[in-house]
Amino acid sequence: MTSLTAAQQQAVDALVAARRIEKVLPDAGRARAFLAAAADRISQLPLLTSVGVRYDIAYDAAHDVGEALLAAHGYRTRSGSGQHEALGRFLRAVLDTPPGEVAARRYDRLRRARNQSHYDANPVGAAEADLAQRTAQELYEAAVARGVET
């Protein structure tokens, strides 16, 4: 597992100080389980014909990668609202260079579109589903490149 740089650690510490995430013991088993779930979801995406379902599954895979990274580094989101947003902030803090920096920045956009789809009945289009699928795959690859065990 690649250690956090000083800048990454500073960004993560700011999330802890803001009570967005909390420090826990690193959990390689939990990280592997989330990464395996992400891989399973990603493998199913080409089989899906519904744009909305494909988007949701891709988003869930991206979220699973974030959970894997949190667990691997010894963090978790705090209980309550805003957990997905906090996870996105963690992704941007940890994946701040290639591979993964672009996908980490995209995650929040995906989260907002998912919320609009789920809570405002604003459907996503095929291009958004394609972007979500690419983002999930890129985040997965970035987590593996950081040394999260598969």
N, C-alpha and C positions, 0 to 999 in steps of 0.2 A: 504494500500500500504506500503510495506516494504521500509523504508528509506535506502539510500545508506550508506554503511560503509565509514569510513574515506578514506580507500584505494580505494574504488570504486569511491568516489567523486573526489579524486585526479586524477584518470585515466580519468574520464569524464571531469574534468577541463582542463586536458592536451589536450583533443580533441577540447574543445572550444578554447583554446589558439592557437592551430594549425589551427583554422578556418575550422575544419572538420564538426563540428556541432555548433548549436547556441542555446542559452537559450531562451525559450518562456514560457508562462504560462502553467502549467500542464493542460491537457485537457482530463478529464475522458471520455467524450463522444466520442472523437476521438479514444482514446485507446480502448474503448469497440467496436467501429465500426471495427477497424482493427483486434481485437481479434476474433470478430464474422466472419469476412471474412476469417481469418485463419482457424477457426473451420469448416466453410463451405467447403473450399478447401480440408482440411484434410479428411472430411467425404466422399468426392467424389473419393479420391485416389483408394480405393479398386475396384471401378467400371471401372477404366481406363485400357485399354489393350495395348495402345501404350506406350512403354518405354520412349520415348522422351517427350511425352505429360505428362506422370505421373511425370517425373523429373521436368519439368517446373512448373507444378501446385504445387508440393511439395516445390520447391524453392520459389515460390510466397507466399506460406503459411508461410514459415520460414521468409521471408521478412516482411510479414504482422505482425508477432509477434514482430519483431524488431521495426517496426513503432509504434505498440501498447506500447511497453516499452518506446520508446522515448517520446511519447505523455504523458504517465502516469507520467513520471519523469520531464516533462517540457523542452523537447529538440526537435530539428528537425535537419535533415541534411541540409547543406547549398546548395543552387542552384548550378548547374553545374555538371561537370563530377566527378566521384568518390563517389557518394552518397551511392551506395550499399557497397562499401568498408568501408566508414565511419560508416554505420549502423553495419557492422560486427565488427568493432573496439568497438563500443558502446556495442554490445552484449557481447563481451569478457570482457569489463570493468565491466559490471553490473552483468553478470552471471558468477562469478568467483569461485563459490562453487556449490556442488550438491544441488538441481537438476539443470541441465542445463549447467554446465561448459564445458562438453565434446561436447555437441551439439553446444554451442556458438563458440568453437574453430573450429568445422567442417564447420560452415557456410561459411567461406572464401574459403575453398576448393570447396564447392558447387558453390559458385559464380564464381570461376575461371573456373570450368568445364562447367558451363552454358555459360559463355562468349566464351569459345572454341567451344561449340556446336553452338551457335548463329552466331558467327563472323568468325569462321574458318571451319565451316561445319564438326566438329569433333564430331560424335554422342556419346551419353552416352550409357552405357550398363545397363542391368537389375540390376546388383549389385549396381551401382551408383544410380539408381532410388530408389531401396530399402533403401539405406543409406539416401537419401534425404527425403524419407517419414518418416523414423525413426527420423531424425533430426528435421523435422517440428513438429512432435508430441512431442518430448522431449522439444523443445523450448516453445511450447504452454503450456505444463505442468509446466515448470519452471516459465513462466509469471504468470500463475494462482497461483502458490505457492508463488510468490512475492506479490500477492494481486491485480493484475490487474483484474478489474471487468469484468465479462463475461456478 
